[in-house]
């Protein structure tokens, strides 16, 4: 499998995870759970930056990658 394809798939997964955890954090009223979900969303966001930088260094524009709206 092509490394660029793997990176694109990984970036897409991380984008989706960031959105999901962020939305869950806003839904939960129980502060300890909400705070943990926010931390997970922040961690996923760092993964997004990693894969975006990885792709950019290889001449690929990561802004073209969009998360699934269905998920």
OpenMM code with the backbone's topology and positions (N, CA, C; nanometers):
from openmm import Vec3, app, unit

residues = "UNK UNK UNK UNK UNK UNK UNK UNK UNK UNK UNK UNK UNK UNK UNK UNK UNK UNK UNK UNK UNK UNK UNK UNK UNK UNK UNK UNK UNK UNK UNK UNK UNK UNK UNK UNK UNK UNK UNK UNK UNK UNK UNK UNK UNK UNK UNK UNK UNK UNK UNK UNK UNK UNK UNK UNK UNK UNK UNK UNK UNK UNK UNK UNK UNK UNK UNK UNK UNK UNK UNK".split()
positions = [
    Vec3(0.0844, -0.1183, 0.0000),
    Vec3(0.0000, 0.0000, 0.0000),
    Vec3(0.0891, 0.1248, 0.0000),
    Vec3(0.0475, 0.2246, -0.0702),
    Vec3(0.1209, 0.3498, -0.0836),
    Vec3(0.1210, 0.4265, 0.0491),
    Vec3(0.2363, 0.4801, 0.0885),
    Vec3(0.2500, 0.5535, 0.2146),
    Vec3(0.1620, 0.6784, 0.2166),
    Vec3(0.1438, 0.7425, 0.1025),
    Vec3(0.0574, 0.8612, 0.0966),
    Vec3(-0.0868, 0.8213, 0.1249),
    Vec3(-0.1312, 0.7092, 0.0703),
    Vec3(-0.2681, 0.6601, 0.0954),
    Vec3(-0.2875, 0.6301, 0.2440),
    Vec3(-0.1874, 0.5678, 0.3052),
    Vec3(-0.1956, 0.5377, 0.4485),
    Vec3(-0.2044, 0.6676, 0.5286),
    Vec3(-0.1223, 0.7661, 0.4931),
    Vec3(-0.1224, 0.8946, 0.5631),
    Vec3(-0.2556, 0.9668, 0.5462),
    Vec3(-0.3117, 0.9628, 0.4264),
    Vec3(-0.4413, 1.0266, 0.4010),
    Vec3(-0.5503, 0.9597, 0.4838),
    Vec3(-0.5515, 0.8272, 0.4848),
    Vec3(-0.6510, 0.7541, 0.5643),
    Vec3(-0.6344, 0.7841, 0.7132),
    Vec3(-0.5103, 0.7911, 0.7591),
    Vec3(-0.4833, 0.8204, 0.8998),
    Vec3(-0.5285, 0.9612, 0.9353),
    Vec3(-0.4993, 1.0573, 0.8488),
    Vec3(-0.5416, 1.1954, 0.8722),
    Vec3(-0.6933, 1.2035, 0.8800),
    Vec3(-0.7607, 1.1383, 0.7892),
    Vec3(-0.9065, 1.1397, 0.7878),
    Vec3(-0.9632, 1.0799, 0.9175),
    Vec3(-0.9061, 0.9679, 0.9619),
    Vec3(-0.9501, 0.9057, 1.0873),
    Vec3(-0.9302, 0.9998, 1.2054),
    Vec3(-0.8152, 1.0670, 1.2093),
    Vec3(-0.7867, 1.1581, 1.3205),
    Vec3(-0.8784, 1.2799, 1.3177),
    Vec3(-0.9084, 1.3312, 1.1991),
    Vec3(-1.0030, 1.4426, 1.1875),
    Vec3(-1.1402, 1.4036, 1.2428),
    Vec3(-1.1852, 1.2858, 1.2039),
    Vec3(-1.3155, 1.2378, 1.2497),
    Vec3(-1.3165, 1.2165, 1.4003),
    Vec3(-1.2084, 1.1609, 1.4547),
    Vec3(-1.2001, 1.1374, 1.5990),
    Vec3(-1.2009, 1.2698, 1.6753),
    Vec3(-1.1300, 1.3699, 1.6242),
    Vec3(-1.1279, 1.5009, 1.6887),
    Vec3(-1.2685, 1.5585, 1.6976),
    Vec3(-1.3422, 1.5503, 1.5908),
    Vec3(-1.4790, 1.6029, 1.5871),
    Vec3(-1.5694, 1.5252, 1.6820),
    Vec3(-1.5616, 1.3944, 1.6781),
    Vec3(-1.6479, 1.3101, 1.7615),
    Vec3(-1.6232, 1.3360, 1.9097),
    Vec3(-1.4964, 1.3341, 1.9521),
    Vec3(-1.4668, 1.3569, 2.0939),
    Vec3(-1.5044, 1.4976, 2.1371),
    Vec3(-1.4857, 1.5952, 2.0514),
    Vec3(-1.5255, 1.7325, 2.0836),
    Vec3(-1.6753, 1.7449, 2.1035),
    Vec3(-1.7504, 1.6815, 2.0172),
    Vec3(-1.8967, 1.6862, 2.0297),
    Vec3(-1.9448, 1.6117, 2.1536),
    Vec3(-1.8834, 1.4979, 2.1816),
    Vec3(-1.9205, 1.4235, 2.3026),
    Vec3(-1.8907, 1.5057, 2.4272),
    Vec3(-1.7784, 1.5756, 2.4275),
    Vec3(-1.7412, 1.6586, 2.5429),
    Vec3(-1.8459, 1.7667, 2.5678),
    Vec3(-1.8997, 1.8234, 2.4615),
    Vec3(-2.0030, 1.9269, 2.4769),
    Vec3(-2.1363, 1.8687, 2.5227),
    Vec3(-2.1600, 1.7419, 2.4908),
    Vec3(-2.2872, 1.6782, 2.5269),
    Vec3(-2.2931, 1.6402, 2.6755),
    Vec3(-2.1798, 1.5983, 2.7320),
    Vec3(-2.1779, 1.5501, 2.8695),
    Vec3(-2.1822, 1.6650, 2.9686),
    Vec3(-2.2715, 1.6556, 3.0630),
    Vec3(-2.2835, 1.7574, 3.1666),
    Vec3(-2.1913, 1.7259, 3.2849),
    Vec3(-2.1546, 1.6008, 3.2989),
    Vec3(-2.0665, 1.5572, 3.4077),
    Vec3(-1.9250, 1.6059, 3.3760),
    Vec3(-1.8783, 1.7055, 3.4510),
    Vec3(-1.7520, 1.7736, 3.4220),
    Vec3(-1.6303, 1.6820, 3.4093),
    Vec3(-1.6100, 1.5852, 3.5008),
    Vec3(-1.4902, 1.5012, 3.4861),
    Vec3(-1.4855, 1.4257, 3.3525),
    Vec3(-1.5994, 1.3761, 3.3101),
    Vec3(-1.6039, 1.3046, 3.1817),
    Vec3(-1.5814, 1.4021, 3.0671),
    Vec3(-1.6458, 1.5155, 3.0736),
    Vec3(-1.6323, 1.6165, 2.9699),
    Vec3(-1.4867, 1.6616, 2.9558),
    Vec3(-1.4187, 1.6828, 3.0685),
    Vec3(-1.2787, 1.7251, 3.0641),
    Vec3(-1.1892, 1.6183, 3.0005),
    Vec3(-1.2160, 1.4923, 3.0321),
    Vec3(-1.1370, 1.3838, 2.9727),
    Vec3(-1.1594, 1.3764, 2.8224),
    Vec3(-1.2831, 1.3938, 2.7805),
    Vec3(-1.3132, 1.3915, 2.6373),
    Vec3(-1.2457, 1.5078, 2.5648),
    Vec3(-1.2398, 1.6228, 2.6296),
    Vec3(-1.1706, 1.7382, 2.5708),
    Vec3(-1.0221, 1.7070, 2.5548),
    Vec3(-0.9624, 1.6435, 2.6549),
    Vec3(-0.8202, 1.6083, 2.6461),
    Vec3(-0.7952, 1.5089, 2.5323),
    Vec3(-0.8874, 1.4146, 2.5154),
    Vec3(-0.8733, 1.3184, 2.4059),
    Vec3(-0.8852, 1.3905, 2.2716),
    Vec3(-0.9800, 1.4838, 2.2610),
    Vec3(-0.9959, 1.5606, 2.1371),
    Vec3(-0.8689, 1.6399, 2.1072),
    Vec3(-0.8067, 1.6968, 2.2097),
    Vec3(-0.6823, 1.7714, 2.1901),
    Vec3(-0.5699, 1.6794, 2.1436),
    Vec3(-0.5653, 1.5584, 2.2002),
    Vec3(-0.4649, 1.4613, 2.1592),
    Vec3(-0.4850, 1.4237, 2.0116),
    Vec3(-0.6093, 1.4006, 1.9733),
    Vec3(-0.6389, 1.3670, 1.8340),
    Vec3(-0.6019, 1.4830, 1.7419),
    Vec3(-0.6198, 1.6043, 1.7901),
    Vec3(-0.5849, 1.7221, 1.7115),
    Vec3(-0.4336, 1.7283, 1.6858),
    Vec3(-0.3546, 1.6866, 1.7834),
    Vec3(-0.2096, 1.6802, 1.7627),
    Vec3(-0.1756, 1.5760, 1.6562),
    Vec3(-0.2511, 1.4667, 1.6541),
    Vec3(-0.2299, 1.3648, 1.5508),
    Vec3(-0.2636, 1.4214, 1.4126),
    Vec3(-0.3674, 1.5032, 1.4057),
    Vec3(-0.4040, 1.5687, 1.2790),
    Vec3(-0.2877, 1.6540, 1.2303),
    Vec3(-0.2274, 1.7301, 1.3216),
    Vec3(-0.1129, 1.8140, 1.2823),
    Vec3(0.0043, 1.7284, 1.2323),
    Vec3(0.0281, 1.6167, 1.3007),
    Vec3(0.1368, 1.5277, 1.2579),
    Vec3(0.1152, 1.4807, 1.1142),
    Vec3(-0.0035, 1.4264, 1.0867),
    Vec3(-0.0286, 1.3732, 0.9526),
    Vec3(-0.0350, 1.4840, 0.8475),
    Vec3(-0.0864, 1.6003, 0.8852),
    Vec3(-0.0893, 1.7129, 0.7913),
    Vec3(0.0527, 1.7538, 0.7537),
    Vec3(0.1394, 1.7658, 0.8545),
    Vec3(0.2795, 1.8003, 0.8283),
    Vec3(0.3486, 1.6922, 0.7438),
    Vec3(0.3215, 1.5671, 0.7766),
    Vec3(0.3781, 1.4541, 0.7027),
    Vec3(0.3436, 1.4656, 0.5545),
    Vec3(0.2165, 1.4915, 0.5258),
    Vec3(0.1722, 1.5020, 0.3863),
    Vec3(0.2283, 1.6271, 0.3186),
    Vec3(0.2289, 1.7384, 0.3900),
    Vec3(0.2802, 1.8625, 0.3341),
    Vec3(0.4271, 1.8477, 0.2926),
    Vec3(0.5057, 1.7816, 0.3767),
    Vec3(0.6477, 1.7608, 0.3451),
    Vec3(0.6672, 1.6746, 0.2204),
    Vec3(0.5652, 1.6018, 0.1839),
    Vec3(0.5735, 1.5164, 0.0650),
    Vec3(0.4994, 1.5758, -0.0547),
    Vec3(0.4639, 1.7058, -0.0436),
    Vec3(0.4042, 1.7769, -0.1554),
    Vec3(0.2550, 1.7575, -0.1731),
    Vec3(0.1873, 1.7074, -0.0707),
    Vec3(0.0432, 1.6850, -0.0800),
    Vec3(-0.0283, 1.7889, 0.0054),
    Vec3(-0.1360, 1.8448, -0.0455),
    Vec3(-0.2133, 1.9467, 0.0268),
    Vec3(-0.3159, 1.8789, 0.1184),
    Vec3(-0.2924, 1.8774, 0.2511),
    Vec3(-0.3844, 1.8088, 0.3421),
    Vec3(-0.5196, 1.8787, 0.3582),
    Vec3(-0.5297, 2.0051, 0.3160),
    Vec3(-0.6581, 2.0753, 0.3294),
    Vec3(-0.7638, 2.0168, 0.2353),
    Vec3(-0.7210, 1.9352, 0.1405),
    Vec3(-0.8167, 1.8707, 0.0488),
    Vec3(-0.8875, 1.7536, 0.1150),
    Vec3(-0.8371, 1.7079, 0.2281),
    Vec3(-0.8940, 1.5911, 0.2963),
    Vec3(-1.0038, 1.6375, 0.3914),
    Vec3(-1.1202, 1.5823, 0.3752),
    Vec3(-1.2366, 1.6205, 0.4564),
    Vec3(-1.2858, 1.4991, 0.5353),
    Vec3(-1.3284, 1.5222, 0.6589),
    Vec3(-1.3830, 1.4095, 0.7390),
    Vec3(-1.5183, 1.3671, 0.6845),
    Vec3(-1.5540, 1.2441, 0.7139),
    Vec3(-1.6834, 1.1925, 0.6719),
    Vec3(-1.7939, 1.2611, 0.7503),
    Vec3(-1.8919, 1.3132, 0.6818),
    Vec3(-2.0057, 1.3764, 0.7498),
    Vec3(-2.0996, 1.2701, 0.8072),
    Vec3(-2.0959, 1.1517, 0.7503),
    Vec3(-2.1827, 1.0436, 0.7956),
    Vec3(-2.1410, 0.9953, 0.9336),
    Vec3(-2.0121, 0.9814, 0.9561),
    Vec3(-1.9636, 0.9343, 1.0865),
    Vec3(-1.9983, 1.0339, 1.1921),
] * unit.nanometer
topology = app.Topology()
chain = topology.addChain("A")
for resn in residues:
    res = topology.addResidue(resn, chain)
    for name in ("N", "CA", "C"):
        topology.addAtom(name, app.Element.getBySymbol(name[0]), res)
